[in-house]
Amino acid sequence: MTNPAEDFTLDAELAQTAAWEADDSDSDDTGDTDWESGYADFDPDDPEEVTTGDLDLAARHELRRVAGLRTELEDITEVEYRQLRLERVVLVGVWTEGTAEDAENSMAELALLAETAGSEVLDNVYQRRQSPDPATYVGRGKVDGIREIVQATGADTVICDGELAPSQLRNLEDRLKVKVVDRTALILDIFAQHAKSKEGKAQVELAQLNYMMQRLRGWGGNLSRQAGGRAAGGVGIGGRGPGETKIETDRRRINDRIAKLRRQLKANAGTRATMRQERQRNAVPSVAIAGYTNAGKSSLLNRLTGAGVLVEDALFATLDPTTRRAQASDGRVYTLSDTVGFVRHLPHQLVEAFRSTLEEVADADLVVHVVDGSHADPEGQISAVREVLAEIGAASIPELIVINKADIADPMVITRLRQREPHSVVVSARTGEGIAEALAAIESELPKPQVEFDALVPYARGDLVDQIHRLGEIDSLEHTADGTRIAGRATEALAGELADYAV
């Protein structure tokens, strides 16, 4: 009979995680919260099989962009003063280092980001410079050429492949006469579209607020009017008194909102820390799936565990982390966590806002680094991911490179990557090629129990034998008249319980 006080609590912990993700009444998260859902229950070839990911994908394709521009901040939760209207865009880049191929790859990635945000790319230009112009990002003479392209194509937005200073943003808008968006704002907009859970929405909103805080600006001076008394329509009440401008009032309201979001995320971080401590107490190994955006992390998680999470050929399709239980071939239990994808020059605001989520990677026992083998620059993606891993303190964690999309990748590229990264496996999450090898590699990297034991466990303590199967390694097992004679290695806590039955 199982002892409830000593029973393994991993399922309850994961149920708590799922309950947190579904806590927001406005959330559309209908994700699978059952940790026990195994891949054997999921038939990808069954046309009647509707997974969570299929439902999410259908809902996402129903999204429509808002075409209007907004110059008033009606609700502080709508961080953008003017709703991003990314419909017909021109891309602009500055090539400061690397080869021309690197510059073209960066522009191609910017085009994918723009398309993910719901826009149509009309043209793209980039300039070779030692450094961006401090006033207009590109050379001042090039601004006139970009304005001619905008007028000729009928574009309504210019997207720059870099983070613009507020003065650069203002100068470009004044000269181009259209909306100007930088790379950071574009990525934030994509995150805002894809965030689904309560925590994900709060993290994205915090990042947006921090970004917009330095860029409060209105067209026509509407944010510079004085706020005080009846002359301002009553908005002076609650302000610091006559003389406060609307931009100052909004800045104060944003600061209040930022403080509230940070408190909320801090409480959530405490919940995650408690869950991690519970896993550590039960010695449950954790594996984090990390990698560049659109490398196939969610597809790999589905293939390994049958999680049924959203899979889409788009950048940043996954923002809300998913954790599933897996079982090694020897019976040991471990966790697999899907994480948000990384990208070159990932905005610092996002790293800070998603730090509580990224801590799942920093506290993992193994990082499964998924690489898109079909990408034009997989080595660059590996370097970008490792930069982010170093920033969150996960550089020292054991890493297994999983080269994905082998079914469409160039064999020469895969060979080159295998030579560069000896500790790697090649898979195709779509076809299942190499999945068995990947599982074996993951299991071999899991931390193993160190304390040796040899015990005769009474048949009445079947719960201990069950824990040994799930948390330890068995060298020999024999059923005798007095109980189960079992020897092997276990965690310190489990070995302590077995000490009473030592032989």
N, C-alpha and C positions, 0 to 999 in steps of 0.2 A: 504494500500500500504506500502511495506517495506521501511524503511529509510536506504539507503545504508551506511550512515555514522555510523549508530548504529547497523548494522546487525552483527550477530555473525560471526567471521572470522576464525573459527577453520578449516573449509575445506581448505581455502587458505593456512593456516599455514602448514597443513599436505601435501598439494601439493608441498609446498616449500621443505619440508623434502624429499619427494620422488624425486624431481628434483635434490637435492644435491646428493642423493645416486646414481643417474644415470648419474652424471656429467662426470665421467671418460669414455673417448671414448674407452678405452681398457676393460672396465668392462663388464662382462657377466650378469650383474644384469638386469633381465627382470621381476623384482618383481612387484606385484600388487601395483599400486600407488593410487588406488581409495579408499578413506576412506569410501565411501558410500556403498561399496560392503558388503551386509549383508549375514548372513548365509542362509537366505531363497533362495538366488540366487545360492547357491552351493549345489550340490547333490553328496555326497560322494559315493553313490551306482551306479552312472551313469558311465559305462565304457568309455563313450565318453568324460567325463569331464576331461580335462587336465588342471591342476592348475599350478601356478608358481612353487610350490614345486616339482611337478612331473618333470617339465622341468629341474630344477636345479639338482634334484637327478639323472636324466639320464646323464646330463653333468658331474656330479661328478664321476659317475661310469666309465666314459670313460678316466679318468685320468690315466696316466702311470708314474711310477717312472723312473727317469733318473739313469741309471746303472753306468755311468762313474764317475770317481773321478776327481776333478779339483784342481790343486795346484796353479793356477794363478788367481788373482783377475782381471778379464777382465772388469767388470762393477761394480761400487761401489754399485749399487742397488741390485746386487746379493751378499747378505751379507756373505754367507758362502764361505770360500775359497775353501773348498772341499765339493762338493754337497753331502748332506746326502744320504747315500745309505743303507737304512734300508730294507734289503731283508731277510736275514737269521741272526737272532739275538739270543744272550744269555743274559738273564736278571740277574742282580746282585743287591742284597739289603743288607742293614745293619740294624738289628733289635736292637734298642737302648732302647725302652720303650714300655709299653703295653704288651698285651698277644701275644701268638703265633698266635692266630686267627687274631689279628690285623695285624701282619706281613704278614700273608698269604693273607689277603684282600688287603693290599697295593701292594703286588706283582701281585695279580690278576688284580688290576687296572692298573698297569704298563704294563701288557700284553695287556690289552684293548687299552691303548694308543699306544703301538707299532703296534698293528694290524690296528688301525685307520690311522697310518702314512704309512701303506702299507707294513708291514714287516711280516715275518713268524717267530714265536717264536719257537726255537728249544729246549731250556732248560732254567731253572731258578734255581738260588741258592741264599741263604741269610745266613748271619752270625750273631750270637748273640754277640754283643759288647756293652760296656758302651758308646763308642763314636767311630765315624769313624776314621780310621787311618789317621793321617794328611798327610802322604806321598802317600799312595796307596788306600785310602778309606776302603777297606777290609784289613785284616791282610796280612802281606807280604808273609807269607807262603801260604795263600789261593790264592794268585795271581797265583802261579804255578799250583794249581789245576784248576783254571779257564782257564789257558792257555791250559791245557790238554783237557778240555771240548771243547774249541774252535776248537782245532785241530781235535778232534774226530768227532765233528758234522759238521765241515766245515763252521762254522759261519764266517761272515765277519764284524760283528759289535757286540759290547758289550754295553748294556744300563744299567746305574747305577740308582738306585732308590733314587736319591738325587742330589743336586747341587754340582758339583765338583769344587774345586779350580783349577786354571790353572796348578799349579804344580802337583796336583793329576791326572789331565787329561793327562799331558805330561808323567808322570811316568808310568801310566797304558798302554798308547799306546806304549811306548818304550819296556815294558816287554811282553805285549800280542801280539804285532805285528799286531794288527787289529785296526780299527776305534773304538774309545770309545765315547759314547754320554751320557750325563747326562739327568736327567728328565726335566730340564729346556729347553735344546736344543730340546728335543723330542716334548714338548708342543709347542714351538715356530715353529717347522717344521709343526705341524698339523695346527696351526693358519695360517701359510703362504700358505698352500694348500687350506684352506677354505675361506680365505678373498676374498671378491668379490667387494665391493664398493670401491670407491676412498679413503674414510676415513679409512675403515678397512685395506686396504693395507698399508696406511701410518702408522697406529698405529702398525701393526705387524712389518713393516720394522724398525721403531724406536726401538721397543723392541729387535729385532734381532741385530741391530747395537750396542745398549748398552751392550748386552750380549757378542758379539764378540769382542768388543773393548779391553777387558782384555785378550782375548785369541788368539790374532793374532800370528799365528805360521805357518811355512811352513816346508815341508819335504825336507831334503837335504840342508837346509840353504838357500833356494832360496829367502827368505825375508830379508836376512842379507847382500845382496850385496850392494856395494856402488852405489849411484846414482849421477852422475856428468859428464858432457861432453859427447863426442862421445863414451867413454868407456862403458857407460850405455845405449847406443842406443838412446840417445837424451832425456831420461826421466829426466835429470837433469834440463831442462828448466822448470821453474815454481816451482822448489824445493827451498830449502833454500841455495842451493849451493853445491859444492863438499863436500863429506863426509856424506851426508844424506843417510841413508839406506832406502831400499824399504819399510821396515816395518814402518819407521817413516813417509814416504810419504803417505802410505796408512792410517796410523792413522790420519794424518792431513786431508786427504780427507774424512774419515769417520766423523770426527768432523764437517766438513763443511756440510756434508749431514744431520747429526743429527740436526744442527742448522736450516737448511732449513725445515726439517720435523716438528720441534717444532713450527716454525713460522706458517706453514700451519695448524697444528692442533690447534694452538691458535686461528687462525682466524675462524676455524670451531667451536671451543668452544664458541666463541662470537655469532655465528649464532644460536647455540642451546640455549644459554642463552636468546637471544632475543625472541625465540619461547616460552621458558618457561615463560618469563615475560608476553607475550601475553596471554598465558593460565591463568596465575595468575590474570591478569587484567580482564579477562572475567570470572574469578572464575570457571574455568573448572577443576574439580577434576582429578587427574592422578593416575593410578594404575600401578605399575611396577611388572612384573612377573619375579621373581628371583629364583635361586635354583641351585642345583648341576648339572653338565653336564649330559645330557642324562636322566634327570628326567622326561621329557615330557612337557617342558614349551611351545614349539612351537605347539605341539599337543593340549595343553589346549587352547592356543590363537586361533587356528583354530576352535576348538569346540565352544568357546565363541563368536567369531566374524565372522567366515567364512573367515579368512584372506587369506588362501591358501598359507601360507609360507612353506618353505622346512621342511619336517619331515623325519628324518633318524635315524635308530637305530645305532648311532655312537656318539662318544664323540666329543664335540665342533662342532656339525653340524651347529649351529647358531652363527655367529660372528657379523653380521650386524644387529643392532636393528631394530625392526619393531614396528610401532605405529599405532593403529587402533582406530576408534571411536566406542564407545558402548553407548547404551541408557538403562537407568534403567527402571523398570516397571512403575515408576511414571512419566516418560518422561524426567528426568534429563540426561544430556549428560556428559560422562566422557571418558577418554582415557585409553587404555590398551597397555602397551609397553612390548614386548619380549626383553630379554637382553641376553648377553653372559653368558654361564654357568660357574660355579665356580668349583674348584677342590682342593683337599688337596694340601697344599704347592704351591698355585698358584704363579708362578714367579713374583717377585716384579716388574721386567721390564714390564710385561704385565699390572699389576695394574696401574702403572704410565702411560703407553702409552694409555690405555683405560679409563683413568680417566674422560675425557670429556664425554664418552659414559656412564660410570657408574654413572655420576652425575644425569642421568635421574632417577636412583634408589634413590639417596640421596635426590632429590627434590620431590619425589612422596608423595602423601597423604596416600598411603597404599602399603605395599609390600605383594604380594601374593607369599609365599614361597612354591614352589613345591618340594615335597619329593617323591622319588621312593620307594614306599612301598614294592616292590619285591626285593630290594637290600639287600645284606648280612649284611650291617651295616648302616641302615638309620640314626641312632642317630649320628654316626660319620659324615655323610654327613651334617646333620643339624648344627652341631658344626662348620664344615669347612666353610659353607656358612655364618654363623653369624660372624665368624672371619673376613671374607672379608667385610661384611656389616659394621662392626665396623671400619675397616680400611678406608672406603670411607665416614665415617660420617653418616651412615644410621641406626645405632643401635637403635636410639630412635623413628624411624618411626613405626606406628602401623603395626603389622604383622599378617597375616592369613596363617596358615599352611594348605596346600592342599596336602593330601596324595594321590598320583596318582598310577595308575596301580593296582587298587583294583581287577581287573579281574584275575590277576595272582599272587597276593600277598598272603602270609600266613595270614589267619584271626587272628591268635594269635599275629602276628607281628603288624597288624593294631590295635588290641585292646591295645597292649602295647604302641604304639605311641599315641593313643587317650588319654590314661591315662597320658602320659608324657606331651602331648601338648593339654590341654583342648580346647583351641581356635583353632579348626581344623575341616576340613570336609574331607570326603573320596570320591574320584571320580575315574572314569576310562575315560580318554580322548579318548580312542579307542572305547569304547562301548557307551559312553554317560551317564553311571551310575553316579548319584550324581551331574551332571552339574547344574541342577536347584537349588539344595541346595547351591552349590558354588556361583552361581550368587546372590542368596538371601543374602548370607553371605557377599559378596563383597559390595552389595548395602547398607547393613546395616552399613558398616564401612565407607562409603563415608562421607566426611564432609558435614554437612547440613547448609543451609543458616540460619542466626541468626536474621535478622532484620524483625520484624513483620510489616505488612501493611494491609490497608483496603482501596481500591480505586475503583472509578467508572471510568473506562477507556473508552473513546469515541470509537465508532466503527471505526473511521478513524485511530486509533492507534493500529491496530491489531498486529503490530510488537512488541509492549510491551507485549501483551498477549502471543505471541509466545515465547518471551524471558522468561516470567514467567514459562511457561510449561517446558522449557529446562533447566533453571538455578535455579528455585525456587521450593517451595512446596506450593501447593494450598489446603487450608482448605475448602473453599466454593466458588462457582462460580454461578452467576445468570445473565441471559440476561434480561435487562430492556429496556424501551423505550429510555432512554438517553445513554445507553452504557452497558458495561459489568461490573457488580459489582463482584469484586474478592477480597478475603482475604487470607492471608497466610504468608509465610516467604520468603525473597529474600536476595540477596547479597546487600552490602552497596551501590554499584554503581547503581544497578537496583532500589533499594528502593528510592534512590535520584531522579531518573527519575519519579517514581510513586508519589512523594510527591505533584506534581502539581494537582493530581487527587484524593488526599486523601479525604475520607469521614469524 
